[in-house]
């Protein structure tokens, strides 16, 4: 098996796994892609046009980086998308039905 075949196999498995990803995670992925694209455009503008209002560039770029980091690594995201016992023990279990009550241990 050549390296190209391994890469194609990996990409095919990635695409197949992504098809089963919940819609909420796909929306977050699209938001992260938008924030990443915004940061790239800001950086390219800074390189091509110049950095005259450097404070404006700096604040905008740091804002996009912070948004990307905080949205991509926020603790509630993995805890709300998995049903493992670890997430239940950290935050308690959240019932799907609001009328359903569970006792927190």
C-alpha positions in Angstrom: 0.0 0.0 0.0 1.5 3.3 -1.1 1.4 6.6 0.8 -1.2 8.0 -1.6 -3.4 5.0 -0.9 -3.0 5.5 2.8 -3.9 9.2 2.5 -7.0 8.4 0.4 -8.1 5.7 2.8 -7.7 8.2 5.7 -9.6 10.9 3.9 -12.4 8.5 3.0 -12.8 7.3 6.6 -12.8 11.0 7.7 -15.6 11.8 5.3 -17.6 8.7 6.3 -17.2 9.6 10.0 -18.1 13.2 9.4 -21.4 12.2 7.8 -22.5 10.7 11.2 -21.5 13.9 13.1 -24.4 15.7 14.9 -25.7 18.8 13.2 -24.8 21.0 16.2 -21.1 20.1 15.8 -21.2 20.8 12.1 -22.6 24.3 12.8 -19.8 24.9 15.2 -17.3 23.6 12.6 -18.7 26.1 10.1 -18.5 28.9 12.6 -14.9 28.0 13.4 -14.1 27.9 9.6 -15.7 31.4 9.3 -13.6 32.8 12.2 -10.4 31.2 10.7 -11.2 32.7 7.3 -11.7 36.1 8.9 -8.4 35.9 10.7 -6.6 34.9 7.4 -8.2 37.9 5.6 -7.2 40.3 8.3 -3.7 39.0 8.3 -3.5 39.1 4.5 -4.8 42.7 4.5 -2.1 43.7 7.0 0.6 42.1 4.9 -0.7 43.6 1.6 -1.9 47.1 2.6 0.2 47.9 5.7 -0.2 48.3 9.4 -1.0 52.0 9.7 -3.7 51.6 12.3 -1.7 48.8 14.0 -3.9 48.9 17.1 -7.0 48.2 15.0 -5.3 45.2 13.3 -4.0 43.9 16.6 -7.4 44.1 18.3 -9.3 42.5 15.4 -6.8 39.7 15.0 -6.5 38.9 18.7 -10.3 38.9 18.8 -10.6 36.4 16.0 -7.9 34.2 17.6 -9.6 34.3 21.0 -13.0 33.5 19.5 -11.5 30.5 17.6 -9.8 29.2 20.7 -12.7 29.7 23.1 -15.3 28.3 20.7 -13.1 25.3 19.8 -12.1 24.3 23.3 -15.0 25.3 25.5 -15.6 22.6 28.1 -19.4 22.3 27.6 -19.0 21.2 24.0 -17.5 17.8 24.6 -19.6 17.3 27.7 -22.9 18.0 25.9 -22.1 15.9 22.8 -21.0 12.7 24.6 -22.9 10.5 26.8 -20.0 9.2 28.9 -20.1 8.6 32.6 -17.3 11.2 33.0 -19.5 14.0 31.6 -22.4 12.9 33.8 -20.2 12.9 36.9 -18.8 16.4 36.2 -22.0 18.2 35.5 -24.7 15.8 36.5 -27.0 14.3 33.9 -29.4 16.6 32.0 -32.7 14.9 31.1 -34.0 15.3 27.5 -37.5 15.9 28.8 -37.7 19.0 31.1 -40.4 17.3 33.1 -38.1 14.4 33.9 -36.2 14.9 37.1 -33.1 13.0 38.1 -31.3 13.0 41.4 -27.8 14.4 41.3 -25.2 12.3 43.1 
